[in-house]
Amino acid sequence: MQSKCDNEMTLEILSKSNNEAFARVAVAAFSASLDPTIEEIADIKTAVSEAVTNCIIHGYEGEIGVIKINCKIDKRKIIIEISDTGKGIENVDIAKEPLYTTKADLERSGMGFTIMESFMDELKVESILGLGTKVTMTKTIK
């Protein structure tokens, strides 16, 4: 199957907190072919960390599930999709509001989507209750 992008990677990890660091590093390494700055790499790692953590904490709520990470490079752009088949988000617009959290008892700040939006050029969140959530983040490497 020939893809229309310059390069592509798919990774599946279990929703365990120690896999979050692996996901960050794997996506950062994949993006290296674009020759990003240290700051751009840090932005990508931070956004990936937030998305994967959301899958673990909110999507699967302590149960073990699979987090799928798909990365594509298209010219100077990296497109990162991170998805789970967890519980889904009831209202994405409300969930994207700064400081909104359903896990205040776990000292969650409710800034995950806000952080992803600020570190990436584009953020799209799709979710269906009971079926899961997919976050698509795009960043153009200057």
C-alpha positions as CSV (number, residue, x, y, z in Angstrom):
1,M,0.0,0.0,0.0
2,Q,1.7,3.2,-1.2
3,S,1.1,6.2,1.1
4,K,0.9,9.7,-0.2
5,C,3.3,11.0,2.4
6,D,7.1,11.1,2.5
7,N,7.4,8.6,5.4
8,E,5.1,6.9,7.9
9,M,5.3,5.0,11.2
10,T,2.7,3.2,13.2
11,L,3.3,2.1,16.8
12,E,1.1,0.3,19.3
13,I,1.8,0.5,23.0
14,L,-0.1,-0.7,26.1
15,S,-1.7,2.1,28.2
16,K,0.9,1.9,30.9
17,S,2.5,5.0,32.3
18,N,6.0,3.8,31.7
19,N,5.3,3.6,27.9
20,E,4.6,7.4,27.8
21,A,8.3,8.2,27.7
22,F,8.9,5.6,25.0
23,A,6.2,7.1,22.9
24,R,7.7,10.6,23.2
25,V,11.2,9.4,22.2
26,A,9.9,7.3,19.3
27,V,7.9,10.2,17.8
28,A,10.9,12.6,18.3
29,A,13.2,10.1,16.7
30,F,10.8,9.7,13.7
31,S,10.6,13.5,13.3
32,A,14.5,13.8,13.2
33,S,14.5,13.5,9.4
34,L,12.9,16.9,9.2
35,D,15.9,18.3,11.1
36,P,13.9,20.1,13.7
37,T,15.3,22.5,16.3
38,I,15.7,21.5,19.9
39,E,12.7,23.6,20.7
40,E,10.5,21.9,17.9
41,I,11.5,18.5,19.3
42,A,10.6,19.6,22.8
43,D,7.2,20.8,21.5
44,I,6.5,17.5,19.8
45,K,7.6,15.5,22.8
46,T,5.4,17.6,25.2
47,A,2.3,17.3,22.9
48,V,2.8,13.5,22.5
49,S,3.2,13.1,26.2
50,E,0.0,14.9,26.9
51,A,-2.0,12.9,24.3
52,V,-0.6,9.6,25.5
53,T,-1.3,10.5,29.2
54,N,-4.9,11.4,28.3
55,C,-5.3,7.9,26.8
56,I,-4.0,6.3,29.9
57,I,-5.7,8.4,32.5
58,H,-9.0,9.3,30.8
59,G,-9.5,6.8,28.0
60,Y,-8.7,3.6,29.8
61,E,-9.1,4.8,33.4
62,G,-6.6,2.4,34.9
63,E,-7.6,-0.6,32.6
64,I,-4.9,-1.7,30.2
65,G,-5.7,-1.0,26.5
66,V,-3.8,-0.3,23.3
67,I,-2.7,3.2,22.3
68,K,-2.1,3.6,18.6
69,I,0.4,6.2,17.4
70,N,0.6,6.9,13.7
71,C,3.0,9.5,12.4
72,K,3.4,10.8,8.9
73,I,5.9,13.2,7.3
74,D,4.6,15.2,4.4
75,K,7.1,17.7,3.1
76,R,8.0,19.9,6.1
77,K,5.0,18.7,8.2
78,I,4.7,16.0,10.8
79,I,1.2,14.7,11.4
80,I,0.7,12.7,14.6
81,E,-2.4,10.7,15.3
82,I,-2.8,9.2,18.8
83,S,-5.9,7.1,19.5
84,D,-7.4,4.8,22.0
85,T,-10.5,2.5,22.1
86,G,-11.4,3.7,25.6
87,K,-14.4,5.3,27.0
88,G,-14.5,8.4,24.7
89,I,-15.2,12.0,25.5
90,E,-18.8,13.2,26.1
91,N,-18.3,16.8,24.9
92,V,-15.0,17.5,23.2
93,D,-15.6,21.3,23.2
94,I,-16.0,21.3,27.0
95,A,-13.0,18.9,27.4
96,K,-10.8,21.3,25.4
97,E,-11.5,24.3,27.7
98,P,-8.5,25.2,29.9
99,L,-8.6,23.8,33.4
100,Y,-11.5,21.4,32.6
101,T,-10.8,18.0,34.2
102,T,-12.8,15.0,35.1
103,K,-10.0,13.8,37.4
104,A,-9.5,16.6,39.9
105,D,-9.0,13.9,42.6
106,L,-5.8,12.8,40.7
107,E,-4.5,16.4,40.7
108,R,-5.0,16.6,36.9
109,S,-4.6,20.2,35.8
110,G,-7.1,20.1,32.9
111,M,-4.5,21.7,30.6
112,G,-3.7,18.7,28.3
113,F,-5.6,19.9,25.2
114,T,-4.5,23.5,25.8
115,I,-0.9,22.4,26.0
116,M,-1.2,20.3,22.8
117,E,-2.8,23.3,21.0
118,S,-0.1,25.7,22.1
119,F,2.8,23.4,21.1
120,M,1.5,22.2,17.8
121,D,0.2,24.1,14.8
122,E,-3.1,22.2,14.5
123,L,-5.1,20.0,16.9
124,K,-8.2,18.0,16.0
125,V,-10.0,15.8,18.6
126,E,-12.5,13.2,17.5
127,S,-14.3,11.1,20.0
128,I,-17.3,8.7,20.3
129,L,-18.6,7.6,23.7
130,G,-17.8,4.0,24.3
131,L,-15.5,3.7,21.2
132,G,-12.6,5.9,21.9
133,T,-10.8,9.1,21.0
134,K,-8.4,10.2,18.3
135,V,-6.2,13.2,18.6
136,T,-4.5,14.5,15.4
137,M,-1.7,17.0,15.8
138,T,0.2,18.7,13.1
139,K,3.4,20.8,13.2
140,T,5.4,22.4,10.4
141,I,9.1,22.2,11.0
142,K,10.5,25.5,9.9
